[in-house]
Amino acid sequence: MRSRGRCFNRKKCCKRDSDFLEKAFLIVLAVIVGILLLKSIGKILLFLLMIAAPVVVIIITVKKYKR
């Protein structure tokens, strides 16, 4: 019979508890980072636009001159 949640094979040991803890920790980190980003999302959007606009212009001009 199969065991639920535990592996009795020593060569292939299941680490279900540690996997669960790692996933829970990553989810908590993602939630905290998401809350921090929502607070300062306006500043981040402006920053991304300042970076993305020149890059897009450069890519478009390079594509035009390659033709």
C-alpha positions as CSV (number, residue, x, y, z in Angstrom):
1,M,0.0,0.0,0.0
2,R,1.0,3.6,-0.6
3,S,1.7,5.8,2.4
4,R,0.2,9.2,2.6
5,G,2.6,12.0,3.1
6,R,5.6,9.9,4.2
7,C,8.2,7.9,2.2
8,F,9.7,4.9,3.8
9,N,12.2,4.4,1.0
10,R,15.5,5.8,2.4
11,K,17.1,6.3,-1.1
12,K,14.2,8.5,-2.3
13,C,13.2,10.5,0.8
14,C,10.3,12.8,0.3
15,K,10.6,16.3,1.8
16,R,7.0,17.4,1.6
17,D,7.0,19.5,4.8
18,S,10.1,21.5,3.7
19,D,8.6,22.0,0.2
20,F,5.4,23.3,1.8
21,L,7.3,25.7,4.0
22,E,9.4,27.0,1.1
23,K,6.2,27.6,-0.9
24,A,4.5,29.3,2.0
25,F,7.6,31.5,2.6
26,L,7.7,32.5,-1.1
27,I,4.0,33.3,-1.1
28,V,4.4,35.5,2.0
29,L,7.4,37.3,0.4
30,A,5.4,37.9,-2.8
31,V,2.5,39.3,-0.8
32,I,4.8,41.7,1.1
33,V,6.6,42.8,-2.0
34,G,3.3,43.3,-3.8
35,I,2.0,45.5,-1.0
36,L,5.2,47.6,-1.1
37,L,4.9,47.9,-4.9
38,L,1.3,49.0,-4.7
39,K,2.3,51.8,-2.3
40,S,4.9,53.2,-4.7
41,I,3.5,52.0,-8.0
42,G,3.3,55.6,-9.4
43,K,7.1,56.1,-8.8
44,I,7.9,52.7,-10.3
45,L,5.8,53.3,-13.4
46,L,7.5,56.7,-14.0
47,F,10.9,55.0,-13.6
48,L,10.0,52.2,-16.0
49,L,8.7,54.8,-18.6
50,M,11.9,56.8,-18.2
51,I,14.0,53.6,-19.0
52,A,11.7,52.1,-21.6
53,A,11.0,55.2,-23.8
54,P,14.7,55.7,-24.9
55,V,15.2,52.0,-25.5
56,V,12.1,51.8,-27.7
57,V,13.2,54.8,-29.7
58,I,16.6,53.3,-30.2
59,I,15.2,49.9,-31.3
60,I,12.8,51.5,-33.8
61,T,15.6,53.7,-35.3
62,V,18.0,50.8,-35.6
63,K,15.3,48.7,-37.3
64,K,14.6,51.5,-39.8
65,Y,18.3,52.0,-40.7
66,K,18.8,48.2,-41.1
67,R,16.3,48.1,-43.9
